[in-house]
Amino acid sequence: MLQKPLLPVGYKLSDGTTIQKRVNRVFFTEIYQLSNGCFLYLFTKVKRHELNTTSSKHQLHRIEIGNQEYMAVVNQQNDEALITKLIEDLTTLKGLDAVAGMKELKKLLIEQVINPLRAPEKYKKFKLSLPNGILLYGPPGCGKTFIVRKLAEELGYSFIEIKHSDIASPFIHGTVEKVGKLFEVARLKAPAILFIDELEGLVPRREAVADGSQHKQEETNEFLMQLNDAGKRGVLVVGATNRPQLIDSAILRSGRMDKRIFVPPPDRLARKELFSLCLSGRPHSETIDYSKLADMTENYVSSDIELIVDQAARRAVSEDLPEISQELLIKAIEAFSPSISLEELEHYHQFEELERW
């Protein structure tokens, strides 16, 4: 027997449609038929702060009943199997929305990568080239791999991730053969992002390679050949490095990996989110001032913040405290310097000034 419905027949939504009847109640979700033929899914356990309302493709409604607030979505179908997917869509950040902060970086990716790939004819009309390869460079621990995964998710592309060590071979010409097969797999899965971490290991500067390492130059030549026009075959090649100055300059020429994007340490908003994520699942004070913690950790990378929270947690355990407090976190911050120095950041900025788009 169905419980009493939360919404009565005739209840009017903000868009003017009304409830005709309740159809069912499944998984803490009430399903109502609306006057326009659509269906309202009213979630009785999902709270507004848990929803990704900024980029949701669903039509959201906030409904107040007594002192309670409920969230609901309108869908054209009455399908109980949709409920789990709807909740997942609404509560899971996907694509670049999952990257906290980093507004300028995301803006650059949208303008220089995502928009051209989504509307290629518009760019070709003005004789603008489409992205063929991208190099993400910056200090370690700044989330380059995570950002590329979310870029693939944003585009709806297949994602292939490797490091140089994954295709290294003890046999002469072995790596050359593996590079060719790697691009072949990427083309079969197109549209795809082929992500190569620690790119400098695969394609080091050829002038720095010893004379006896002819096979290393052959590997670079093979990569260059495969990279040429990869974008026309639906493969976006993305490399990541902490040492961009060690990459062969031919890789960065026009039509290859000519889009070079600096990934800096997390900005203030990202640092706030990182503290929240690292504290999630651990007993911690509800009065923690994330803004203050973010202000105290400028130029700290993601791994630094994780280390700070770990240290505060260890201190709470050793002192037999019930939770991680603001004071413990501040003491941990004061005990650690950022793992990236200002001199190292300046080194990356010097490379940034050499960019040619």
C-alpha positions as a Markdown table, in Angstrom:
| # | Residue | x | y | z |
|---|---|---|---|---|
| 1 | Met | 0.0 | 0.0 | 0.0 |
| 2 | Leu | 1.3 | 3.4 | -1.0 |
| 3 | Gln | 2.1 | 5.9 | 1.7 |
| 4 | Lys | 0.2 | 9.2 | 1.6 |
| 5 | Pro | 1.6 | 11.4 | -1.2 |
| 6 | Leu | 3.6 | 14.5 | -0.3 |
| 7 | Leu | 2.0 | 16.6 | -3.0 |
| 8 | Pro | -1.8 | 16.7 | -3.5 |
| 9 | Val | -3.7 | 16.5 | -6.8 |
| 10 | Gly | -3.8 | 20.0 | -8.2 |
| 11 | Tyr | -0.6 | 21.2 | -6.7 |
| 12 | Lys | 0.9 | 23.9 | -9.0 |
| 13 | Leu | 4.6 | 24.0 | -9.9 |
| 14 | Ser | 6.5 | 27.2 | -10.6 |
| 15 | Asp | 6.0 | 26.7 | -14.4 |
| 16 | Gly | 2.3 | 26.5 | -14.0 |
| 17 | Thr | 1.8 | 22.8 | -14.6 |
| 18 | Thr | -0.2 | 20.9 | -12.0 |
| 19 | Ile | -0.2 | 17.5 | -10.4 |
| 20 | Gln | -2.8 | 15.1 | -11.8 |
| 21 | Lys | -2.0 | 12.0 | -9.7 |
| 22 | Arg | 0.8 | 10.2 | -8.0 |
| 23 | Val | 2.0 | 7.2 | -10.0 |
| 24 | Asn | 4.4 | 5.4 | -7.7 |
| 25 | Arg | 6.9 | 5.7 | -4.9 |
| 26 | Val | 10.3 | 4.0 | -5.5 |
| 27 | Phe | 13.7 | 4.3 | -3.8 |
| 28 | Phe | 12.6 | 7.4 | -1.7 |
| 29 | Thr | 11.3 | 9.0 | -4.8 |
| 30 | Glu | 7.7 | 9.9 | -5.6 |
| 31 | Ile | 6.6 | 9.9 | -9.2 |
| 32 | Tyr | 3.7 | 12.2 | -10.3 |
| 33 | Gln | 1.9 | 12.6 | -13.6 |
| 34 | Leu | 1.7 | 16.3 | -14.6 |
| 35 | Ser | -1.0 | 18.2 | -16.6 |
| 36 | Asn | 1.4 | 18.6 | -19.6 |
| 37 | Gly | 1.9 | 14.8 | -19.9 |
| 38 | Cys | 5.4 | 14.8 | -18.3 |
| 39 | Phe | 6.3 | 13.3 | -15.0 |
| 40 | Leu | 7.7 | 14.8 | -11.8 |
| 41 | Tyr | 10.3 | 12.8 | -9.8 |
| 42 | Leu | 10.3 | 14.1 | -6.2 |
| 43 | Phe | 13.3 | 13.1 | -4.2 |
| 44 | Thr | 12.6 | 12.7 | -0.5 |
| 45 | Lys | 16.2 | 12.0 | 0.7 |
| 46 | Val | 18.3 | 14.1 | -1.7 |
| 47 | Lys | 19.1 | 17.6 | -0.3 |
| 48 | Arg | 19.7 | 20.7 | -2.4 |
| 49 | His | 23.3 | 21.1 | -1.3 |
| 50 | Glu | 24.0 | 17.6 | -2.7 |
| 51 | Leu | 22.9 | 18.5 | -6.2 |
| 52 | Asn | 25.0 | 19.8 | -9.1 |
| 53 | Thr | 22.5 | 22.5 | -10.0 |
| 54 | Thr | 24.9 | 24.7 | -11.9 |
| 55 | Ser | 25.2 | 22.6 | -15.0 |
| 56 | Ser | 22.3 | 20.2 | -14.7 |
| 57 | Lys | 20.7 | 19.3 | -18.0 |
| 58 | His | 17.5 | 18.4 | -16.1 |
| 59 | Gln | 14.6 | 20.8 | -15.3 |
| 60 | Leu | 14.9 | 21.2 | -11.5 |
| 61 | His | 12.2 | 22.3 | -9.1 |
| 62 | Arg | 12.5 | 23.3 | -5.4 |
| 63 | Ile | 9.4 | 22.4 | -3.5 |
| 64 | Glu | 8.6 | 23.5 | 0.1 |
| 65 | Ile | 6.1 | 21.4 | 2.1 |
| 66 | Gly | 5.7 | 22.7 | 5.6 |
| 67 | Asn | 9.1 | 23.2 | 7.0 |
| 68 | Gln | 10.7 | 20.7 | 4.6 |
| 69 | Glu | 12.4 | 21.4 | 1.3 |
| 70 | Tyr | 12.5 | 18.9 | -1.5 |
| 71 | Met | 14.1 | 18.8 | -4.9 |
| 72 | Ala | 12.4 | 17.4 | -7.9 |
| 73 | Val | 13.0 | 17.0 | -11.7 |
| 74 | Val | 10.6 | 16.9 | -14.6 |
| 75 | Asn | 11.1 | 14.1 | -17.2 |
| 76 | Gln | 9.1 | 13.1 | -20.2 |
| 77 | Gln | 9.1 | 9.4 | -19.3 |
| 78 | Asn | 7.6 | 7.4 | -16.4 |
| 79 | Asp | 10.4 | 4.9 | -16.0 |
| 80 | Glu | 11.4 | 3.6 | -12.5 |
| 81 | Ala | 14.8 | 2.5 | -14.0 |
| 82 | Leu | 15.6 | 6.2 | -14.6 |
| 83 | Ile | 15.6 | 7.1 | -10.9 |
| 84 | Thr | 19.1 | 5.8 | -10.1 |
| 85 | Lys | 20.5 | 7.5 | -13.3 |
| 86 | Leu | 18.7 | 10.8 | -12.5 |
| 87 | Ile | 20.1 | 10.9 | -9.0 |
| 88 | Glu | 23.6 | 10.0 | -10.3 |
| 89 | Asp | 23.4 | 12.8 | -12.9 |
| 90 | Leu | 22.2 | 15.3 | -10.3 |
| 91 | Thr | 24.7 | 14.5 | -7.6 |
| 92 | Thr | 27.9 | 13.6 | -9.5 |
| 93 | Leu | 30.0 | 16.4 | -10.9 |
| 94 | Lys | 31.2 | 15.5 | -14.4 |
| 95 | Gly | 33.6 | 16.9 | -16.9 |
| 96 | Leu | 35.2 | 20.2 | -16.1 |
| 97 | Asp | 32.6 | 20.9 | -13.4 |
| 98 | Ala | 34.5 | 18.3 | -11.3 |
| 99 | Val | 37.6 | 20.5 | -11.4 |
| 100 | Ala | 37.3 | 22.9 | -8.4 |
| 101 | Gly | 38.3 | 26.5 | -9.0 |
| 102 | Met | 40.9 | 27.0 | -11.8 |
| 103 | Lys | 38.6 | 29.3 | -13.6 |
| 104 | Glu | 41.2 | 30.7 | -16.1 |
| 105 | Leu | 42.5 | 27.2 | -16.9 |
| 106 | Lys | 39.0 | 25.9 | -17.6 |
| 107 | Lys | 38.2 | 29.0 | -19.7 |
| 108 | Leu | 41.3 | 28.4 | -21.8 |
| 109 | Leu | 40.4 | 24.7 | -22.3 |
| 110 | Ile | 36.9 | 25.6 | -23.4 |
| 111 | Glu | 38.0 | 28.3 | -25.8 |
| 112 | Gln | 41.0 | 26.6 | -27.3 |
| 113 | Val | 40.1 | 22.9 | -27.2 |
| 114 | Ile | 36.4 | 22.1 | -26.5 |
| 115 | Asn | 34.7 | 24.7 | -28.6 |
| 116 | Pro | 36.8 | 24.0 | -31.8 |
| 117 | Leu | 36.2 | 20.2 | -31.4 |
| 118 | Arg | 32.5 | 20.6 | -30.9 |
| 119 | Ala | 32.0 | 23.1 | -33.8 |
| 120 | Pro | 34.8 | 22.3 | -36.2 |
| 121 | Glu | 33.0 | 23.7 | -39.3 |
| 122 | Lys | 32.7 | 27.1 | -37.7 |
| 123 | Tyr | 36.4 | 27.2 | -37.1 |
| 124 | Lys | 37.3 | 25.8 | -40.5 |
| 125 | Lys | 35.2 | 28.5 | -42.1 |
| 126 | Phe | 37.7 | 31.1 | -40.7 |
| 127 | Lys | 40.7 | 28.9 | -41.6 |
| 128 | Leu | 41.4 | 28.3 | -37.9 |
| 129 | Ser | 43.2 | 25.0 | -37.2 |
| 130 | Leu | 41.6 | 22.4 | -34.9 |
| 131 | Pro | 43.6 | 21.1 | -31.9 |
| 132 | Asn | 45.9 | 18.3 | -32.8 |
| 133 | Gly | 48.0 | 18.1 | -29.7 |
| 134 | Ile | 48.2 | 19.8 | -26.3 |
| 135 | Leu | 51.0 | 20.0 | -23.7 |
| 136 | Leu | 50.0 | 20.5 | -20.1 |
| 137 | Tyr | 53.0 | 21.5 | -18.1 |
| 138 | Gly | 53.5 | 22.7 | -14.5 |
| 139 | Pro | 54.7 | 21.6 | -11.1 |
| 140 | Pro | 54.0 | 18.1 | -9.9 |
| 141 | Gly | 51.0 | 17.5 | -7.7 |
| 142 | Cys | 48.8 | 20.1 | -9.5 |
| 143 | Gly | 46.3 | 17.6 | -11.0 |
| 144 | Lys | 47.3 | 17.5 | -14.7 |
| 145 | Thr | 46.2 | 13.9 | -15.1 |
| 146 | Phe | 42.8 | 14.5 | -13.3 |
| 147 | Ile | 42.2 | 17.5 | -15.6 |
| 148 | Val | 42.8 | 15.5 | -18.7 |
| 149 | Arg | 40.5 | 12.7 | -17.6 |
| 150 | Lys | 37.8 | 15.3 | -17.0 |
| 151 | Leu | 38.5 | 16.9 | -20.4 |
| 152 | Ala | 37.8 | 13.6 | -22.0 |
| 153 | Glu | 34.6 | 13.3 | -19.9 |
| 154 | Glu | 33.5 | 16.8 | -21.0 |
| 155 | Leu | 34.1 | 15.9 | -24.7 |
| 156 | Gly | 32.6 | 12.4 | -24.4 |
| 157 | Tyr | 35.9 | 11.0 | -25.8 |
| 158 | Ser | 37.5 | 7.6 | -25.1 |
| 159 | Phe | 40.5 | 8.0 | -22.7 |
| 160 | Ile | 43.8 | 6.2 | -23.2 |
| 161 | Glu | 46.5 | 6.9 | -20.6 |
| 162 | Ile | 50.1 | 5.8 | -20.7 |
| 163 | Lys | 53.5 | 6.7 | -19.4 |
| 164 | His | 56.7 | 6.3 | -21.3 |
| 165 | Ser | 57.6 | 3.3 | -19.1 |
| 166 | Asp | 54.4 | 1.5 | -20.3 |
| 167 | Ile | 55.7 | 1.3 | -23.9 |
| 168 | Ala | 59.5 | 1.2 | -23.3 |
| 169 | Ser | 61.1 | -1.9 | -24.7 |
| 170 | Pro | 64.5 | -3.6 | -24.0 |
| 171 | Phe | 64.7 | -4.4 | -27.7 |
| 172 | Ile | 66.1 | -2.1 | -30.4 |
| 173 | His | 63.1 | -0.7 | -32.4 |
| 174 | Gly | 60.7 | -2.3 | -29.9 |
| 175 | Thr | 59.4 | 1.0 | -28.6 |
| 176 | Val | 59.0 | 2.4 | -32.1 |
| 177 | Glu | 56.7 | -0.5 | -32.9 |
| 178 | Lys | 54.7 | 0.1 | -29.7 |
| 179 | Val | 54.3 | 3.8 | -30.5 |
| 180 | Gly | 52.7 | 2.8 | -33.8 |
| 181 | Lys | 50.4 | 0.3 | -32.2 |
| 182 | Leu | 49.4 | 2.8 | -29.5 |
| 183 | Phe | 48.2 | 5.3 | -32.1 |
| 184 | Glu | 46.5 | 2.5 | -34.0 |
| 185 | Val | 44.5 | 1.7 | -30.9 |
| 186 | Ala | 43.6 | 5.3 | -30.3 |
| 187 | Arg | 42.3 | 5.6 | -33.9 |
| 188 | Leu | 40.1 | 2.6 | -33.4 |
| 189 | Lys | 38.6 | 4.2 | -30.3 |
| 190 | Ala | 38.2 | 7.6 | -31.9 |
| 191 | Pro | 37.1 | 10.1 | -31.0 |
| 192 | Ala | 39.7 | 9.7 | -28.2 |
| 193 | Ile | 42.2 | 11.5 | -26.1 |
| 194 | Leu | 45.6 | 9.8 | -26.0 |
| 195 | Phe | 47.2 | 11.0 | -22.8 |
| 196 | Ile | 51.0 | 10.6 | -22.3 |
| 197 | Asp | 52.3 | 11.4 | -18.9 |
| 198 | Glu | 55.9 | 12.3 | -18.4 |
| 199 | Leu | 56.2 | 13.1 | -22.1 |
| 200 | Glu | 59.8 | 14.1 | -21.8 |
| 201 | Gly | 60.7 | 10.4 | -21.3 |
| 202 | Leu | 59.3 | 9.4 | -24.7 |
| 203 | Val | 60.4 | 12.4 | -26.7 |
| 204 | Pro | 63.5 | 14.0 | -25.1 |
| 205 | Arg | 65.5 | 16.7 | -26.9 |
| 206 | Arg | 67.3 | 14.9 | -29.6 |
| 207 | Glu | 70.4 | 17.1 | -29.4 |
| 208 | Ala | 70.7 | 15.9 | -25.8 |
| 209 | Val | 70.6 | 12.2 | -26.6 |
| 210 | Ala | 73.9 | 10.4 | -26.7 |
| 211 | Asp | 75.3 | 9.5 | -30.2 |
| 212 | Gly | 74.9 | 5.9 | -29.3 |
| 213 | Ser | 71.2 | 6.2 | -28.7 |
| 214 | Gln | 70.1 | 6.3 | -32.4 |
| 215 | His | 67.1 | 4.2 | -31.4 |
| 216 | Lys | 65.9 | 7.0 | -29.1 |
| 217 | Gln | 65.9 | 9.4 | -32.1 |
| 218 | Glu | 63.9 | 6.8 | -34.1 |
| 219 | Glu | 61.3 | 6.7 | -31.3 |
| 220 | Thr | 61.0 | 10.5 | -31.5 |
| 221 | Asn | 60.7 | 10.4 | -35.3 |
| 222 | Glu | 58.0 | 7.7 | -35.1 |
| 223 | Phe | 56.0 | 9.8 | -32.5 |
| 224 | Leu | 56.3 | 12.9 | -34.8 |
| 225 | Met | 55.0 | 10.9 | -37.8 |
| 226 | Gln | 52.1 | 9.5 | -35.8 |
| 227 | Leu | 51.3 | 12.9 | -34.2 |
| 228 | Asn | 51.0 | 14.7 | -37.6 |
| 229 | Asp | 47.3 | 15.0 | -38.5 |
| 230 | Ala | 46.3 | 12.8 | -35.5 |
| 231 | Gly | 43.4 | 15.3 | -34.9 |
| 232 | Lys | 42.0 | 14.7 | -38.4 |
| 233 | Arg | 41.7 | 11.0 | -37.5 |
| 234 | Gly | 39.8 | 11.8 | -34.3 |
| 235 | Val | 42.7 | 11.5 | -31.9 |
| 236 | Leu | 43.6 | 14.4 | -29.6 |
| 237 | Val | 47.1 | 13.8 | -28.2 |
| 238 | Val | 47.7 | 15.3 | -24.8 |
| 239 | Gly | 51.1 | 15.3 | -23.1 |
| 240 | Ala | 51.9 | 16.2 | -19.5 |
| 241 | Thr | 55.2 | 17.1 | -18.0 |
| 242 | Asn | 56.9 | 18.7 | -15.0 |
| 243 | Arg | 60.0 | 19.4 | -17.1 |
| 244 | Pro | 58.9 | 21.0 | -20.4 |
| 245 | Gln | 62.4 | 22.2 | -21.3 |
| 246 | Leu | 63.5 | 18.6 | -21.8 |
| 247 | Ile | 61.0 | 17.9 | -24.6 |
| 248 | Asp | 62.2 | 17.9 | -28.2 |
| 249 | Ser | 61.4 | 21.2 | -29.7 |
| 250 | Ala | 60.0 | 19.6 | -32.9 |
| 251 | Ile | 57.1 | 18.2 | -30.9 |
| 252 | Leu | 55.9 | 21.8 | -30.0 |
| 253 | Arg | 55.8 | 23.2 | -33.5 |
| 254 | Ser | 52.7 | 24.3 | -35.3 |
| 255 | Gly | 50.3 | 21.5 | -36.2 |
| 256 | Arg | 51.7 | 19.2 | -33.5 |
| 257 | Met | 51.6 | 20.0 | -29.8 |
| 258 | Asp | 51.4 | 23.7 | -30.4 |
| 259 | Lys | 48.9 | 24.4 | -27.7 |
| 260 | Arg | 50.8 | 24.6 | -24.4 |
| 261 | Ile | 48.9 | 25.2 | -21.3 |
| 262 | Phe | 50.4 | 26.0 | -17.9 |
| 263 | Val | 48.7 | 24.1 | -15.0 |
| 264 | Pro | 49.5 | 26.2 | -11.9 |
| 265 | Pro | 49.1 | 25.2 | -8.2 |
| 266 | Pro | 45.4 | 25.1 | -7.1 |
| 267 | Asp | 43.8 | 28.5 | -6.8 |
| 268 | Arg | 42.0 | 29.7 | -3.7 |
| 269 | Leu | 38.6 | 28.1 | -4.5 |
| 270 | Ala | 40.3 | 24.8 | -5.5 |
| 271 | Arg | 42.2 | 24.8 | -2.2 |
| 272 | Lys | 39.0 | 25.3 | -0.2 |
| 273 | Glu | 37.5 | 22.3 | -2.1 |
| 274 | Leu | 40.7 | 20.2 | -1.5 |
| 275 | Phe | 40.5 | 20.7 | 2.2 |
| 276 | Ser | 36.9 | 19.8 | 2.2 |
| 277 | Leu | 37.6 | 16.6 | 0.2 |
| 278 | Cys | 40.5 | 15.6 | 2.3 |
| 279 | Leu | 38.5 | 16.0 | 5.5 |
| 280 | Ser | 35.5 | 14.1 | 4.1 |
| 281 | Gly | 35.0 | 10.8 | 5.9 |
| 282 | Arg | 37.2 | 11.9 | 8.9 |
| 283 | Pro | 35.7 | 13.3 | 12.1 |
| 284 | His | 36.2 | 17.0 | 11.9 |
| 285 | Ser | 34.8 | 20.2 | 13.4 |
| 286 | Glu | 31.7 | 21.7 | 11.7 |
| 287 | Thr | 33.1 | 25.2 | 12.3 |
| 288 | Ile | 36.3 | 24.8 | 10.2 |
| 289 | Asp | 37.0 | 28.0 | 8.2 |
| 290 | Tyr | 37.9 | 26.7 | 4.8 |
| 291 | Ser | 38.5 | 30.3 | 3.5 |
| 292 | Lys | 41.1 | 30.9 | 6.1 |
| 293 | Leu | 42.8 | 27.6 | 5.3 |
| 294 | Ala | 42.9 | 28.5 | 1.6 |
| 295 | Asp | 44.3 | 31.9 | 2.3 |
| 296 | Met | 47.1 | 30.3 | 4.4 |
| 297 | Thr | 48.1 | 27.9 | 1.6 |
| 298 | Glu | 48.9 | 29.9 | -1.5 |
| 299 | Asn | 51.2 | 28.0 | -3.9 |
| 300 | Tyr | 50.6 | 24.7 | -2.0 |
| 301 | Val | 49.8 | 21.9 | -4.4 |
| 302 | Ser | 47.2 | 19.2 | -4.0 |
| 303 | Ser | 49.6 | 16.7 | -2.4 |
| 304 | Asp | 50.7 | 19.4 | 0.1 |
| 305 | Ile | 47.1 | 19.9 | 1.3 |
| 306 | Glu | 46.6 | 16.1 | 1.6 |
| 307 | Leu | 49.7 | 15.9 | 3.7 |
| 308 | Ile | 48.5 | 18.8 | 5.9 |
| 309 | Val | 45.2 | 17.1 | 6.6 |
| 310 | Asp | 47.0 | 13.8 | 7.3 |
| 311 | Gln | 49.3 | 15.4 | 9.8 |
| 312 | Ala | 46.3 | 17.1 | 11.6 |
| 313 | Ala | 44.6 | 13.7 | 11.7 |
| 314 | Arg | 47.7 | 12.0 | 13.2 |
| 315 | Arg | 47.9 | 14.8 | 15.8 |
| 316 | Ala | 44.2 | 14.2 | 16.7 |
| 317 | Val | 44.8 | 10.5 | 17.2 |
| 318 | Ser | 48.0 | 10.9 | 19.2 |
| 319 | Glu | 46.3 | 13.5 | 21.5 |
| 320 | Asp | 43.2 | 11.3 | 21.8 |
| 321 | Leu | 41.0 | 14.1 | 20.4 |
| 322 | Pro | 37.5 | 13.4 | 19.1 |
| 323 | Glu | 37.9 | 15.3 | 15.8 |
| 324 | Ile | 40.2 | 17.4 | 13.6 |
| 325 | Ser | 39.9 | 21.0 | 14.6 |
| 326 | Gln | 40.8 | 24.3 | 12.9 |
| 327 | Glu | 43.7 | 24.7 | 15.3 |
| 328 | Leu | 45.2 | 21.4 | 14.4 |
| 329 | Leu | 45.0 | 22.2 | 10.7 |
| 330 | Ile | 46.6 | 25.7 | 11.2 |
| 331 | Lys | 49.5 | 24.1 | 13.2 |
| 332 | Ala | 50.0 | 21.6 | 10.4 |
| 333 | Ile | 50.1 | 24.4 | 7.8 |
| 334 | Glu | 52.6 | 26.3 | 9.8 |
| 335 | Ala | 54.8 | 23.2 | 10.1 |
| 336 | Phe | 55.0 | 22.7 | 6.3 |
| 337 | Ser | 56.3 | 24.9 | 3.5 |
| 338 | Pro | 54.9 | 24.5 | 0.0 |
| 339 | Ser | 56.7 | 21.8 | -2.0 |
| 340 | Ile | 57.1 | 24.2 | -4.9 |
| 341 | Ser | 59.4 | 27.2 | -4.4 |
| 342 | Leu | 58.8 | 30.6 | -5.9 |
| 343 | Glu | 62.0 | 30.1 | -8.0 |
| 344 | Glu | 60.5 | 26.9 | -9.5 |
| 345 | Leu | 57.3 | 28.7 | -10.4 |
| 346 | Glu | 59.2 | 31.4 | -12.0 |
| 347 | His | 61.0 | 28.8 | -14.1 |
| 348 | Tyr | 57.6 | 27.6 | -15.4 |
| 349 | His | 56.5 | 31.2 | -16.2 |
| 350 | Gln | 59.6 | 31.7 | -18.3 |
| 351 | Phe | 58.6 | 28.7 | -20.4 |
| 352 | Glu | 55.1 | 30.1 | -20.6 |
| 353 | Glu | 56.4 | 33.3 | -22.2 |
| 354 | Leu | 57.9 | 31.3 | -25.0 |
| 355 | Glu | 54.4 | 30.0 | -26.1 |
| 356 | Arg | 53.3 | 30.2 | -29.7 |
| 357 | Trp | 49.7 | 29.5 | -30.3 |
